[in-house]
Amino acid sequence: MTDPVIEAEGLGMRYRRRGGGWALKDCTFTLPPGRVAAVVGPNGAGKSTLLGLAAGLLRPTEGRITAPAREHLAYVAQDKPLHPRLSVADTLRMGRELNPGRWDDTVARRVVEGGGFSSDTLVRHLSGGQRTRIALALALGKRPELLLLDEPMADLDPLARHQLMGLLMADAAEHGTTVVMSSHILTELEGACDHLLLLQGGKVRLDGPVDELLAAHTLLTGPIADLAPHTVVESRTTGRQLTALVRREGPVEGLWETTDPSLEDLLLAHLRTTEGAPA
């Protein structure tokens, strides 16, 4: 059996400076290698904290999390911290010198191409989207086993987002890189991610392969009726008509029209439900 790339057990993180609240609490999950995993949840759900813990930048208050050693992972934070006085060329050179024996200059330059800047441009003169390209180039050029991305495409225009996402997915598939990516752009995740980790209130709400989670849920439309024994994630009524997303517990019986939910349907239903169905 293949060992997981990330494994968390009873993981919890408490920030004293934020009033003593828990950013994460009692999180347990495993991530197999070679997956492209989406970490999804509302603001304050603990996504950035989880990635920081996996990267080894934070120490948990309780529980444990194991991930590859720092030389075998790359982490791109939301603010894309880069040295403002270095040029693009110097930044890539720094990446090469800090990762001897692992650096892939070809893939790093492929990410930078098309950014609309020259190699001698200083980082401080780059736009937010251009800084994202440099940060992703440093991360992919390192040839990591695990790539952690915190809202990586948020400041890119739609075309650049599409191009870089395609490059990222192709590179991950070619080299078997495990990718963990948080995002608020749900359409960005459809078709790109094959594993889902949904956080809400600092706890794991859903965890598993996307195809298995989708297969376990069904959208039902029909006359108002008892939905037992199925677990109702979300339901709404219009007149005498009921529409519900359920986690199936056996075959669906009755006068129901059934539809397979999309990943966006699944995520929005769980996110809109405060308590929600059991994971």
Backbone as CSV, one residue per row, in Angstrom:
resi,resn,N_x,N_y,N_z,CA_x,CA_y,CA_z,C_x,C_y,C_z
1,MET,0.848,-1.197,0.000,0.000,0.000,0.000,0.887,1.252,0.000
2,THR,0.589,2.198,-0.868,1.400,3.410,-0.995,1.173,4.327,0.192
3,ASP,2.266,4.841,0.748,2.155,5.760,1.879,1.558,7.087,1.422
4,PRO,0.727,7.730,2.261,0.162,9.028,1.897,1.240,10.107,1.847
5,VAL,1.002,11.129,1.039,1.915,12.267,0.974,1.705,13.182,2.177
6,ILE,0.439,13.403,2.525,0.100,14.181,3.719,-0.814,13.326,4.592
7,GLU,-0.538,13.323,5.869,-1.379,12.597,6.816,-1.566,13.458,8.059
8,ALA,-2.818,13.717,8.415,-3.127,14.513,9.602,-4.014,13.699,10.538
9,GLU,-3.735,13.816,11.827,-4.516,13.092,12.830,-4.774,14.012,14.013
10,GLY,-6.061,14.300,14.269,-6.429,15.159,15.390,-5.790,16.528,15.327
11,LEU,-5.560,17.025,14.119,-4.806,18.265,13.926,-5.607,19.477,14.393
12,GLY,-4.958,20.322,15.189,-5.598,21.545,15.657,-4.601,22.684,15.743
13,MET,-5.072,23.889,15.438,-4.213,25.081,15.484,-4.998,26.225,16.106
14,ARG,-4.429,26.769,17.166,-5.090,27.861,17.882,-4.202,29.093,17.851
15,TYR,-4.802,30.232,17.455,-4.052,31.499,17.401,-4.404,32.340,18.623
16,ARG,-3.439,32.555,19.491,-3.693,33.358,20.693,-4.004,34.806,20.341
17,ARG,-3.325,35.316,19.298,-3.520,36.733,18.960,-4.879,36.990,18.330
18,ARG,-5.614,35.948,17.998,-6.941,36.125,17.397,-8.047,35.806,18.396
19,GLY,-7.775,36.102,19.661,-8.796,35.892,20.672,-8.879,34.461,21.162
20,GLY,-7.875,33.671,20.879,-7.862,32.309,21.376,-8.713,31.343,20.587
21,GLY,-9.210,31.760,19.416,-10.053,30.878,18.619,-9.240,29.817,17.895
22,TRP,-9.924,28.738,17.511,-9.288,27.642,16.791,-9.416,27.867,15.298
23,ALA,-8.277,27.962,14.604,-8.302,28.044,13.138,-8.610,26.675,12.547
24,LEU,-8.104,25.622,13.195,-8.388,24.235,12.824,-8.626,23.452,14.101
25,LYS,-9.497,22.446,14.013,-9.800,21.657,15.202,-10.139,20.227,14.798
26,ASP,-9.395,19.269,15.371,-9.685,17.843,15.216,-9.792,17.421,13.748
27,CYS,-8.808,17.816,12.945,-8.794,17.465,11.522,-7.991,16.177,11.308
28,THR,-8.625,15.209,10.684,-7.982,13.943,10.381,-8.255,13.593,8.924
29,PHE,-7.188,13.371,8.155,-7.342,13.001,6.743,-6.015,12.486,6.219
30,THR,-6.062,11.813,5.078,-4.857,11.386,4.374,-4.992,11.773,2.903
31,LEU,-3.869,12.080,2.280,-3.847,12.409,0.862,-2.876,11.477,0.157
32,PRO,-3.377,10.627,-0.753,-2.481,9.720,-1.488,-1.591,10.498,-2.452
33,PRO,-0.483,9.894,-2.869,0.425,10.572,-3.792,-0.158,10.709,-5.188
34,GLY,0.325,11.721,-5.908,-0.078,11.912,-7.296,-1.428,12.560,-7.494
35,ARG,-2.068,12.989,-6.437,-3.380,13.629,-6.550,-3.243,15.135,-6.768
36,VAL,-4.269,15.705,-7.384,-4.418,17.156,-7.444,-5.610,17.482,-6.557
37,ALA,-5.333,17.985,-5.375,-6.359,18.152,-4.351,-6.769,19.615,-4.216
38,ALA,-8.066,19.838,-4.124,-8.617,21.169,-3.885,-8.962,21.306,-2.413
39,VAL,-8.488,22.388,-1.791,-8.881,22.726,-0.426,-9.855,23.891,-0.528
40,VAL,-11.095,23.645,-0.149,-12.164,24.613,-0.369,-12.843,24.931,0.961
41,GLY,-13.340,26.144,1.073,-14.070,26.543,2.264,-14.238,28.045,2.295
42,PRO,-15.133,28.550,3.135,-15.328,30.002,3.236,-14.128,30.670,3.888
43,ASN,-14.098,31.997,3.851,-13.040,32.739,4.527,-13.023,32.365,6.004
44,GLY,-11.821,32.142,6.539,-11.702,31.793,7.942,-11.908,30.323,8.246
45,ALA,-12.034,29.499,7.203,-12.272,28.073,7.421,-11.017,27.334,7.856
46,GLY,-9.836,27.919,7.627,-8.590,27.284,8.029,-7.747,26.789,6.875
47,LYS,-8.076,27.217,5.652,-7.346,26.714,4.471,-5.880,27.128,4.503
48,SER,-5.610,28.412,4.693,-4.227,28.887,4.713,-3.457,28.298,5.884
49,THR,-4.123,28.150,7.011,-3.480,27.541,8.177,-3.075,26.107,7.887
50,LEU,-3.959,25.361,7.235,-3.657,23.973,6.900,-2.445,23.881,5.973
51,LEU,-2.392,24.734,4.960,-1.256,24.715,4.042,0.035,25.124,4.749
52,GLY,-0.058,26.098,5.646,1.118,26.507,6.406,1.637,25.397,7.309
53,LEU,0.733,24.620,7.887,1.125,23.477,8.711,1.777,22.392,7.860
54,ALA,1.198,22.124,6.689,1.763,21.106,5.799,3.151,21.511,5.316
55,ALA,3.357,22.820,5.135,4.652,23.319,4.671,5.705,23.362,5.774
56,GLY,5.279,23.122,7.010,6.209,23.179,8.130,6.490,24.578,8.624
57,LEU,5.694,25.556,8.208,5.892,26.941,8.630,5.179,27.245,9.939
58,LEU,4.229,26.401,10.321,3.489,26.553,11.565,3.604,25.263,12.368
59,ARG,3.508,25.397,13.679,3.540,24.233,14.562,2.138,24.029,15.143
60,PRO,1.565,22.836,15.022,0.194,22.631,15.500,0.080,22.755,17.014
61,THR,-1.081,23.204,17.464,-1.359,23.258,18.889,-1.616,21.865,19.433
62,GLU,-2.266,21.037,18.626,-2.526,19.661,19.029,-2.553,18.772,17.791
63,GLY,-2.428,17.471,18.014,-2.432,16.526,16.908,-1.130,16.576,16.134
64,ARG,-1.157,15.987,14.939,0.059,15.933,14.132,-0.282,15.994,12.649
65,ILE,0.690,16.407,11.865,0.596,16.366,10.409,1.973,15.993,9.864
66,THR,2.015,15.054,8.941,3.272,14.651,8.319,3.199,14.964,6.827
67,ALA,4.298,15.429,6.291,4.415,15.789,4.876,5.883,15.624,4.496
68,PRO,6.204,15.682,3.196,7.606,15.570,2.794,8.481,16.646,3.435
69,ALA,9.767,16.350,3.539,10.721,17.322,4.066,10.718,18.572,3.191
70,ARG,11.150,19.686,3.775,11.036,20.975,3.097,11.745,21.024,1.749
71,GLU,12.854,20.282,1.618,13.562,20.292,0.333,12.790,19.562,-0.758
72,HIS,11.768,18.816,-0.380,10.981,18.073,-1.361,9.589,18.663,-1.593
73,LEU,9.332,19.827,-1.022,8.042,20.482,-1.252,8.262,21.940,-1.622
74,ALA,7.258,22.515,-2.266,7.266,23.939,-2.611,5.939,24.535,-2.175
75,TYR,5.991,25.771,-1.702,4.811,26.434,-1.143,4.707,27.841,-1.718
76,VAL,3.564,28.144,-2.298,3.303,29.490,-2.805,2.196,30.106,-1.957
77,ALA,2.562,31.118,-1.162,1.603,31.767,-0.270,0.762,32.786,-1.031
78,GLN,-0.313,33.236,-0.404,-1.222,34.193,-1.042,-0.513,35.473,-1.440
79,ASP,0.389,35.966,-0.579,1.013,37.260,-0.848,2.236,37.162,-1.754
80,LYS,2.589,35.937,-2.212,3.708,35.731,-3.153,4.953,36.519,-2.723
81,PRO,5.546,36.221,-1.556,6.707,37.001,-1.085,7.926,36.798,-1.974
82,LEU,8.358,37.874,-2.605,9.539,37.870,-3.468,10.393,39.077,-3.099
83,HIS,11.690,38.998,-3.358,12.566,40.130,-3.030,12.352,41.236,-4.060
84,PRO,11.866,42.409,-3.633,11.484,43.455,-4.594,12.636,44.051,-5.382
85,ARG,13.856,43.978,-4.862,14.987,44.627,-5.532,15.730,43.703,-6.479
86,LEU,15.308,42.442,-6.546,15.931,41.522,-7.495,15.219,41.600,-8.845
87,SER,15.952,41.352,-9.901,15.329,41.265,-11.222,14.726,39.877,-11.390
88,VAL,13.950,39.703,-12.462,13.375,38.394,-12.762,14.483,37.364,-12.949
89,ALA,15.529,37.724,-13.713,16.635,36.802,-13.956,17.351,36.433,-12.664
90,ASP,17.583,37.427,-11.788,18.258,37.156,-10.521,17.406,36.278,-9.617
91,THR,16.086,36.460,-9.669,15.182,35.649,-8.851,15.241,34.187,-9.279
92,LEU,15.219,33.947,-10.588,15.321,32.572,-11.078,16.696,31.986,-10.787
93,ARG,17.726,32.823,-10.883,19.075,32.349,-10.556,19.152,31.944,-9.082
94,MET,18.511,32.715,-8.221,18.475,32.383,-6.800,17.782,31.029,-6.590
95,GLY,16.680,30.803,-7.309,15.987,29.523,-7.206,16.883,28.366,-7.607
96,ARG,17.666,28.566,-8.660,18.582,27.522,-9.124,19.668,27.249,-8.093
97,GLU,20.232,28.308,-7.509,21.343,28.122,-6.568,20.878,27.558,-5.229
98,LEU,19.628,27.819,-4.854,19.109,27.286,-3.590,18.625,25.847,-3.721
99,ASN,18.501,25.358,-4.948,18.018,23.997,-5.172,18.968,23.238,-6.094
100,PRO,20.222,23.087,-5.693,21.193,22.405,-6.555,20.804,20.947,-6.772
101,GLY,20.934,20.510,-8.013,20.627,19.125,-8.334,19.176,18.840,-8.599
102,ARG,18.283,19.796,-8.271,16.851,19.577,-8.462,16.242,20.578,-9.443
103,TRP,16.921,21.690,-9.657,16.335,22.804,-10.398,16.125,22.463,-11.867
104,ASP,14.917,22.811,-12.380,14.573,22.603,-13.789,14.384,23.979,-14.424
105,ASP,15.427,24.480,-15.053,15.385,25.827,-15.620,14.394,25.928,-16.767
106,THR,14.195,24.834,-17.501,13.289,24.850,-18.650,11.855,25.118,-18.221
107,VAL,11.382,24.406,-17.201,10.000,24.592,-16.773,9.819,25.954,-16.112
108,ALA,10.831,26.434,-15.384,10.724,27.745,-14.745,10.565,28.845,-15.793
109,ARG,11.357,28.776,-16.863,11.278,29.796,-17.902,9.992,29.668,-18.717
110,ARG,9.470,28.453,-18.816,8.204,28.253,-19.523,7.058,28.958,-18.801
111,VAL,7.094,28.942,-17.481,6.065,29.631,-16.704,6.178,31.138,-16.862
112,VAL,7.411,31.639,-16.905,7.643,33.081,-16.991,7.265,33.636,-18.363
113,GLU,7.445,32.842,-19.417,7.152,33.306,-20.777,5.701,33.773,-20.910
114,GLY,5.513,34.848,-21.630,4.165,35.370,-21.856,3.677,36.289,-20.763
115,GLY,4.558,36.610,-19.812,4.151,37.479,-18.711,4.190,38.954,-19.032
116,GLY,4.752,39.317,-20.188,4.787,40.719,-20.580,5.873,41.517,-19.888
117,PHE,6.970,40.885,-19.503,8.079,41.584,-18.866,9.384,40.944,-19.324
118,SER,10.468,41.691,-19.187,11.784,41.175,-19.589,12.502,40.593,-18.384
119,SER,13.583,39.879,-18.638,14.316,39.214,-17.561,15.023,40.198,-16.630
120,ASP,15.265,41.428,-17.109,15.942,42.399,-16.251,14.968,43.306,-15.498
121,THR,13.656,43.056,-15.615,12.660,43.834,-14.874,12.768,43.520,-13.383
122,LEU,12.721,44.561,-12.546,12.772,44.351,-11.108,11.420,43.841,-10.609
123,VAL,11.466,42.993,-9.606,10.240,42.415,-9.049,9.289,43.503,-8.555
124,ARG,9.832,44.579,-8.000,8.965,45.628,-7.460,8.167,46.346,-8.543
125,HIS,8.555,46.193,-9.801,7.838,46.834,-10.898,6.821,45.899,-11.556
126,LEU,6.673,44.692,-11.037,5.745,43.732,-11.618,4.346,43.907,-11.043
127,SER,3.348,43.567,-11.845,1.964,43.558,-11.357,1.743,42.329,-10.491
128,GLY,0.577,42.269,-9.859,0.260,41.113,-9.032,0.253,39.818,-9.824
129,GLY,-0.322,39.850,-11.025,-0.361,38.663,-11.858,1.024,38.232,-12.319
130,GLN,1.882,39.210,-12.607,3.248,38.895,-13.029,4.062,38.300,-11.873
131,ARG,3.834,38.806,-10.671,4.496,38.230,-9.494,4.055,36.780,-9.285
132,THR,2.793,36.514,-9.590,2.298,35.138,-9.476,3.064,34.209,-10.404
133,ARG,3.330,34.674,-11.620,4.100,33.863,-12.568,5.490,33.539,-12.008
134,ILE,6.145,34.527,-11.420,7.484,34.311,-10.880,7.432,33.317,-9.714
135,ALA,6.442,33.491,-8.837,6.321,32.590,-7.689,6.059,31.156,-8.136
136,LEU,5.194,30.979,-9.140,4.919,29.640,-9.661,6.146,29.060,-10.373
137,ALA,6.902,29.922,-11.053,8.124,29.458,-11.715,9.125,28.929,-10.690
138,LEU,9.291,29.632,-9.583,10.196,29.177,-8.525,9.728,27.849,-7.936
139,ALA,8.404,27.725,-7.745,7.863,26.506,-7.141,8.020,25.305,-8.066
140,LEU,7.648,25.457,-9.339,7.740,24.338,-10.277,9.192,24.035,-10.652
141,GLY,10.021,25.069,-10.714,11.424,24.853,-11.051,12.153,24.020,-10.011
142,LYS,11.644,24.007,-8.794,12.253,23.230,-7.712,12.029,21.735,-7.889
143,ARG,11.093,21.350,-8.772,10.739,19.949,-8.981,10.313,19.275,-7.672
144,PRO,9.283,19.822,-7.020,8.888,19.279,-5.714,8.074,17.994,-5.848
145,GLU,8.096,17.191,-4.808,7.192,16.042,-4.722,5.793,16.512,-4.341
146,LEU,5.731,17.569,-3.522,4.465,18.135,-3.063,4.466,19.630,-3.339
147,LEU,3.430,20.104,-4.027,3.286,21.517,-4.358,2.063,22.070,-3.645
148,LEU,2.276,23.036,-2.754,1.213,23.652,-1.961,0.947,25.053,-2.498
149,LEU,-0.286,25.313,-2.914,-0.643,26.586,-3.546,-1.829,27.208,-2.813
150,ASP,-1.631,28.410,-2.276,-2.683,29.109,-1.539,-3.260,30.218,-2.413
151,GLU,-4.447,29.977,-2.956,-5.109,30.930,-3.860,-4.147,31.378,-4.964
152,PRO,-3.585,30.470,-5.721,-2.494,30.829,-6.635,-2.915,31.679,-7.818
153,MET,-4.164,31.556,-8.269,-4.571,32.229,-9.506,-5.472,33.437,-9.267
154,ALA,-5.635,33.852,-8.019,-6.630,34.871,-7.686,-6.390,36.204,-8.395
155,ASP,-5.135,36.584,-8.624,-4.855,37.905,-9.213,-4.488,37.823,-10.693
156,LEU,-4.835,36.711,-11.350,-4.580,36.569,-12.782,-5.847,36.847,-13.580
157,ASP,-5.683,37.364,-14.807,-6.836,37.532,-15.678,-7.260,36.153,-16.188
158,PRO,-8.491,36.017,-16.702,-9.003,34.690,-17.090,-8.120,33.939,-18.074
159,LEU,-7.545,34.639,-19.068,-6.717,33.962,-20.052,-5.438,33.429,-19.414
160,ALA,-4.753,34.272,-18.623,-3.528,33.833,-17.952,-3.827,32.704,-16.975
161,ARG,-4.971,32.788,-16.296,-5.360,31.735,-15.363,-5.526,30.411,-16.088
162,HIS,-6.190,30.450,-17.237,-6.403,29.238,-18.024,-5.073,28.663,-18.508
163,GLN,-4.184,29.517,-18.985,-2.899,29.064,-19.508,-2.040,28.438,-18.411
164,LEU,-1.937,29.134,-17.272,-1.077,28.636,-16.205,-1.660,27.394,-15.535
165,MET,-2.982,27.327,-15.439,-3.593,26.126,-14.876,-3.314,24.916,-15.767
166,GLY,-3.414,25.123,-17.071,-3.110,24.040,-18.004,-1.669,23.593,-17.896
167,LEU,-0.746,24.552,-17.800,0.672,24.225,-17.666,0.926,23.484,-16.348
168,LEU,0.294,23.952,-15.281,0.463,23.335,-13.967,-0.024,21.895,-13.961
169,MET,-1.216,21.665,-14.542,-1.785,20.318,-14.561,-0.955,19.376,-15.434
170,ALA,-0.485,19.876,-16.579,0.328,19.041,-17.470,1.643,18.665,-16.804
171,ASP,2.258,19.622,-16.124,3.534,19.364,-15.464,3.348,18.376,-14.310
172,ALA,2.261,18.530,-13.548,2.002,17.623,-12.430,1.764,16.204,-12.925
173,ALA,1.021,16.073,-14.043,0.750,14.745,-14.601,2.029,14.096,-15.118
174,GLU,2.884,14.895,-15.749,4.114,14.346,-16.328,5.072,13.837,-15.268
175,HIS,5.152,14.539,-14.135,6.147,14.198,-13.123,5.538,13.548,-11.879
176,GLY,4.218,13.333,-11.870,3.593,12.687,-10.727,3.582,13.536,-9.474
177,THR,3.633,14.852,-9.630,3.641,15.762,-8.487,2.282,15.771,-7.795
178,THR,2.291,15.727,-6.484,1.060,15.904,-5.711,0.839,17.397,-5.514
179,VAL,-0.345,17.871,-5.877,-0.663,19.299,-5.790,-1.816,19.494,-4.811
180,VAL,-1.656,20.430,-3.889,-2.728,20.810,-2.969,-2.970,22.297,-3.174
181,MET,-4.187,22.647,-3.589,-4.468,24.016,-4.010,-5.754,24.521,-3.371
182,SER,-5.658,25.637,-2.654,-6.864,26.277,-2.143,-7.350,27.290,-3.169
183,SER,-8.659,27.438,-3.273,-9.217,28.370,-4.256,-10.648,28.712,-3.905
184,HIS,-11.034,29.968,-4.218,-12.435,30.374,-4.127,-13.122,30.292,-5.481
185,ILE,-12.358,30.049,-6.531,-12.912,30.017,-7.890,-13.318,28.573,-8.197
186,LEU,-14.596,28.255,-7.950,-15.040,26.866,-8.044,-14.916,26.327,-9.461
187,THR,-15.186,27.171,-10.461,-15.082,26.699,-11.843,-13.643,26.343,-12.203
188,GLU,-12.683,26.920,-11.484,-11.272,26.634,-11.715,-10.929,25.206,-11.300
189,LEU,-11.694,24.671,-10.360,-11.400,23.345,-9.817,-12.022,22.230,-10.638
190,GLU,-13.147,22.526,-11.298,-13.847,21.499,-12.079,-12.944,21.000,-13.203
191,GLY,-12.742,19.728,-13.266,-11.926,19.141,-14.317,-10.436,19.183,-14.051
192,ALA,-10.019,19.920,-13.011,-8.591,20.020,-12.712,-8.210,19.168,-11.505
193,CYS,-9.096,19.107,-10.521,-8.781,18.422,-9.267,-9.479,17.067,-9.190
194,ASP,-8.769,16.093,-8.647,-9.354,14.757,-8.508,-9.538,14.351,-7.048
195,HIS,-9.212,15.266,-6.127,-9.410,14.994,-4.704,-9.930,16.274,-4.057
196,LEU,-10.807,16.135,-3.071,-11.444,17.291,-2.456,-11.294,17.247,-0.948
197,LEU,-10.948,18.407,-0.374,-10.936,18.578,1.066,-11.727,19.852,1.360
198,LEU,-12.911,19.687,1.919,-13.788,20.820,2.207,-13.715,21.134,3.694
199,LEU,-13.290,22.360,4.019,-13.185,22.814,5.402,-14.300,23.796,5.709
200,GLN,-14.831,23.684,6.897,-15.832,24.659,7.350,-15.768,24.723,8.872
201,GLY,-15.644,25.944,9.380,-15.538,26.096,10.819,-14.300,25.447,11.406
202,GLY,-13.232,25.347,10.598,-11.995,24.769,11.073,-11.983,23.251,11.123
203,LYS,-13.019,22.612,10.579,-13.096,21.154,10.595,-13.269,20.609,9.182
204,VAL,-12.880,19.357,9.002,-13.028,18.703,7.706,-14.476,18.301,7.517
205,ARG,-15.093,18.830,6.468,-16.493,18.537,6.161,-16.615,17.402,5.154
206,LEU,-15.795,17.441,4.130,-15.744,16.383,3.121,-14.290,16.087,2.802
207,ASP,-13.999,14.826,2.539,-12.634,14.433,2.195,-12.705,13.170,1.362
208,GLY,-12.106,13.210,0.169,-12.080,12.009,-0.640,-11.917,12.309,-2.110
209,PRO,-11.788,11.265,-2.931,-11.713,11.455,-4.377,-12.983,12.122,-4.899
210,VAL,-12.816,13.065,-5.828,-13.962,13.823,-6.339,-14.997,12.907,-6.965
211,ASP,-14.560,11.928,-7.776,-15.532,11.073,-8.447,-16.345,10.251,-7.459
212,GLU,-15.725,9.820,-6.348,-16.466,9.047,-5.345,-17.457,9.925,-4.589
213,LEU,-17.053,11.150,-4.273,-17.965,12.057,-3.575,-19.165,12.417,-4.452
214,LEU,-18.897,12.683,-5.745,-20.002,13.000,-6.650,-20.930,11.804,-6.823
215,ALA,-20.359,10.613,-6.932,-21.171,9.411,-7.131,-22.050,9.114,-5.919
216,ALA,-21.633,9.571,-4.735,-22.401,9.312,-3.521,-23.557,10.286,-3.330
217,HIS,-23.599,11.352,-4.137,-24.642,12.374,-4.006,-25.552,12.378,-5.231
218,THR,-26.800,12.785,-5.022,-27.776,12.886,-6.110,-28.646,14.111,-5.889
219,LEU,-28.972,14.795,-6.988,-29.951,15.877,-6.952,-31.319,15.267,-7.235
220,LEU,-32.273,15.495,-6.339,-33.627,14.961,-6.477,-34.616,16.104,-6.670
221,THR,-35.545,15.931,-7.583,-36.630,16.894,-7.796,-37.930,16.117,-7.880
222,GLY,-38.934,16.568,-7.127,-40.212,15.869,-7.161,-41.173,16.413,-6.121
223,PRO,-42.309,15.735,-5.915,-43.288,16.193,-4.918,-42.717,16.100,-3.515
224,ILE,-43.158,16.997,-2.639,-42.671,17.008,-1.269,-42.956,15.674,-0.607
225,ALA,-41.897,15.054,-0.078,-42.049,13.744,0.532,-40.889,13.502,1.482
226,ASP,-41.032,12.447,2.276,-39.978,12.065,3.206,-38.806,11.483,2.422
227,LEU,-37.614,11.998,2.701,-36.429,11.552,1.975,-35.640,10.472,2.722
228,ALA,-36.154,10.009,3.857,-35.480,8.938,4.578,-35.383,7.708,3.676
229,PRO,-34.288,6.964,3.752,-33.171,7.011,4.720,-31.994,7.860,4.265
230,HIS,-32.151,8.635,3.185,-31.029,9.399,2.645,-30.701,10.595,3.542
231,THR,-29.451,10.991,3.528,-29.002,12.153,4.288,-29.160,13.399,3.424
232,VAL,-29.976,14.342,3.872,-30.239,15.559,3.112,-29.152,16.588,3.416
233,VAL,-28.440,17.002,2.371,-27.416,18.043,2.516,-28.078,19.408,2.462
234,GLU,-28.948,19.604,1.473,-29.642,20.887,1.301,-30.945,20.619,0.554
235,SER,-31.989,21.339,0.926,-33.262,21.194,0.216,-33.961,22.541,0.144
236,ARG,-34.797,22.698,-0.886,-35.614,23.907,-1.013,-36.918,23.524,-1.698
237,THR,-37.967,24.268,-1.382,-39.285,23.970,-1.937,-39.781,25.147,-2.760
238,THR,-40.451,24.823,-3.854,-41.118,25.810,-4.702,-42.524,25.295,-4.946
239,GLY,-43.485,25.907,-4.255,-44.849,25.388,-4.341,-44.912,23.995,-3.745
240,ARG,-45.320,23.032,-4.567,-45.395,21.645,-4.108,-44.197,20.817,-4.576
241,GLN,-43.203,21.508,-5.103,-42.036,20.825,-5.643,-40.851,20.947,-4.686
242,LEU,-40.159,19.850,-4.501,-38.990,19.822,-3.638,-37.753,19.505,-4.471
243,THR,-36.682,20.275,-4.241,-35.395,19.987,-4.846,-34.396,19.786,-3.718
244,ALA,-33.647,18.685,-3.757,-32.738,18.377,-2.656,-31.475,17.699,-3.173
245,LEU,-30.368,18.032,-2.522,-29.140,17.282,-2.735,-29.010,16.321,-1.575
246,VAL,-28.923,15.037,-1.881,-28.860,14.033,-0.818,-27.624,13.172,-0.981
247,ARG,-27.167,12.672,0.143,-26.138,11.630,0.135,-26.899,10.313,0.245
248,ARG,-26.822,9.528,-0.806,-27.683,8.346,-0.910,-27.310,7.273,0.109
249,GLU,-28.339,6.665,0.671,-28.202,5.483,1.526,-29.035,4.382,0.896
250,GLY,-28.549,3.855,-0.221,-29.300,2.843,-0.944,-29.970,3.426,-2.176
251,PRO,-30.809,2.647,-2.882,-31.461,3.121,-4.104,-32.495,4.215,-3.824
252,VAL,-32.692,5.094,-4.808,-33.693,6.153,-4.693,-35.028,5.611,-5.182
253,GLU,-36.038,5.643,-4.330,-37.356,5.127,-4.675,-38.371,6.263,-4.676
254,GLY,-39.445,6.085,-5.449,-40.494,7.101,-5.512,-40.472,7.867,-6.814
255,LEU,-41.293,8.901,-6.892,-41.466,9.680,-8.118,-40.453,10.815,-8.199
256,TRP,-39.197,10.466,-8.072,-38.152,11.481,-8.094,-37.477,11.545,-9.453
257,GLU,-37.214,12.778,-9.893,-36.337,12.981,-11.047,-34.918,13.139,-10.504
258,THR,-34.016,12.296,-10.939,-32.652,12.298,-10.397,-31.670,12.903,-11.393
259,THR,-30.712,13.655,-10.864,-29.673,14.292,-11.674,-28.339,14.145,-10.959
260,ASP,-27.293,13.896,-11.741,-25.951,13.855,-11.158,-25.495,15.284,-10.874
261,PRO,-25.035,15.580,-9.655,-24.584,16.944,-9.345,-23.210,17.223,-9.953
262,SER,-22.964,18.486,-10.249,-21.612,18.906,-10.632,-20.813,19.153,-9.363
263,LEU,-19.512,19.340,-9.509,-18.690,19.651,-8.341,-19.136,20.964,-7.711
264,GLU,-19.517,21.925,-8.537,-19.998,23.204,-8.008,-21.294,23.020,-7.236
265,ASP,-22.224,22.192,-7.746,-23.461,21.891,-7.025,-23.147,21.325,-5.640
266,LEU,-22.231,20.371,-5.619,-21.876,19.700,-4.371,-21.287,20.675,-3.361
267,LEU,-20.321,21.475,-3.812,-19.637,22.393,-2.905,-20.571,23.471,-2.381
268,LEU,-21.355,24.080,-3.270,-22.241,25.157,-2.839,-23.295,24.661,-1.859
269,ALA,-23.829,23.464,-2.094,-24.832,22.910,-1.184,-24.248,22.701,0.204
270,HIS,-23.067,22.135,0.280,-22.448,21.917,1.588,-22.062,23.234,2.238
271,LEU,-21.576,24.199,1.472,-21.158,25.476,2.022,-22.352,26.305,2.516
272,ARG,-23.492,26.159,1.848,-24.675,26.928,2.259,-25.331,26.347,3.504
273,THR,-25.000,25.131,3.846,-25.615,24.479,4.992,-24.726,24.653,6.208
274,THR,-25.225,25.310,7.241,-24.404,25.633,8.416,-23.919,24.386,9.113
275,GLU,-24.825,23.487,9.422,-24.445,22.264,10.120,-23.997,21.209,9.132
276,GLY,-24.842,20.982,8.131,-24.450,20.101,7.048,-24.596,18.626,7.348
277,ALA,-24.491,17.864,6.293,-24.574,16.415,6.404,-23.249,15.851,6.883
278,PRO,-23.294,14.710,7.514,-22.038,14.095,7.959,-21.120,13.838,6.781
279,ALA,-19.821,14.014,6.969,-18.856,13.762,5.905,-18.775,12.271,5.616
